[in-house]
Amino acid sequence: MAKAQETILEIDLKALQHNFEFLKSKLSTNTKFLAVVKAFAYGSDAIEVAKYLQDLNVNYFAVAYTYEGVALRNAGITTPILVLHPQPNSFDTIIERCLEPSLYSHRVLDLFIACAEQHKQSNYPIHLKFNTGLNRLGFAEENISQIIDRLSKTESIKVRSLFSHLAESEELIDTDFTLKQIEHFTNSYKKIYKALNYQPFLHLCNTSGIINYPEAHFDMVRSGIGLYGFGNDPKVNQYLKPIASLKTIISQIHTIKKGESLGYNRGFIATQETKTATLPIGHADGIKRQYGNGNGFVTINNQKASILGNVCMDMIMVDVTNINCQEGDEVIVFDQNHTAETLAENVNSISYELLTAISQRVKRVFRR
Ligand SMILES: *Cc1c(COP(=O)(O)O)cnc(C)c1O
């Protein structure tokens, strides 16, 4: 790969394939695989990632919001797309673009049925979400009789799947809570199976669930972060490859004297002569201000350069006093060796947050 000549997010699609195959190797052959491509495929590029995975015969996609699903349809994605958190004002669009809503309360179920009837649909696929302990979105087990009653009065929709979401699937020490969630989910789906004359398919596990709870894979699993190369556990990370590398270059080098300041609000004052490099990446690109003042770092010619002073909108300045470097040299913010997870840990954050924050301003470059 040529060296970066501007700020780029390099996306390694071979690494994506590697991660997909690794995760699939954890499943039995008839378990379906849903790829979570919400939030621009965790800050990478939802369209390129979805096209690549569609060619690898992934079974389903999920996005959070309707317009994310519309973008995939506009790009020619034909694989089923589950919309995890649609708002009722987008239900018409859901039906027009053949997206499949997650319905999680009587309110949204009723509104969706009304919409499907208005569009003269029959057996439109929907997914029912159950709350088994996360207390975020989902029906309660007590809601089941009312759900069944509602379903029995319409031909417009058909339940394609039943699902729930785990709260701490990465937790290995105390698994009680997750086992309780699995039990709640099992009780709920059995009640529904009894009441319906067909069996919607079942799914519960996210990436860490795939690894840690093989007994709970059910009919499909939903993976996001694992596809992008992180497993929430060093033992899992060693088998995965981060797909995204954030690279930039040195725009200018300054030598500032003892007592001189650097950047806005004079956030850094040199206590000795300091060589600084100014880089064309800032908080508008996704490097949050928390990374400033020595909390974050980049890698230049294999050496760590910490961020000095305040992060600007379009730039950061880093300490290169002891680094042999020149203007125009490549800078690694994160890659497969200096991972986003390690960088995020410096500010008490997680890989998910750093990756999804990389803004649309940063050019995406694909490696196939
Ligand atoms: C985001 C999300 C996932 C993906 O979780 P990962 O930990 O990234 O694998 C799965 N299911 C639901 C409901 C989600 O919102």
PDBQT file of the ligand as one rigid body, heavy atoms in Angstrom, charges set to zero:
ROOT
HETATM    1  C1  LIG A 401     -25.367  -3.067  17.457  1.00  0.00    +0.000 C 
HETATM    2  C2  LIG A 401     -26.125  -4.318  17.709  1.00  0.00    +0.000 A 
HETATM    3  C3  LIG A 401     -25.532  -5.589  17.505  1.00  0.00    +0.000 A 
HETATM    4  C4  LIG A 401     -24.062  -5.777  17.185  1.00  0.00    +0.000 C 
HETATM    5  O1  LIG A 401     -23.320  -5.918  18.377  1.00  0.00    +0.000 OA
HETATM    6  P1  LIG A 401     -21.737  -6.203  18.341  1.00  0.00    +0.000 P 
HETATM    7  O2  LIG A 401     -21.345  -6.216  19.769  1.00  0.00    +0.000 OA
HETATM    8  O3  LIG A 401     -21.134  -5.052  17.595  1.00  0.00    +0.000 OA
HETATM    9  O4  LIG A 401     -21.539  -7.487  17.642  1.00  0.00    +0.000 OA
HETATM   10  C5  LIG A 401     -26.340  -6.712  17.618  1.00  0.00    +0.000 A 
HETATM   11  N1  LIG A 401     -27.643  -6.601  17.949  1.00  0.00    +0.000 NA
HETATM   12  C6  LIG A 401     -28.239  -5.406  18.193  1.00  0.00    +0.000 A 
HETATM   13  C7  LIG A 401     -29.661  -5.368  18.585  1.00  0.00    +0.000 C 
HETATM   14  C8  LIG A 401     -27.500  -4.230  18.096  1.00  0.00    +0.000 A 
HETATM   15  O5  LIG A 401     -28.083  -3.052  18.356  1.00  0.00    +0.000 OA
ENDROOT
TORSDOF 0
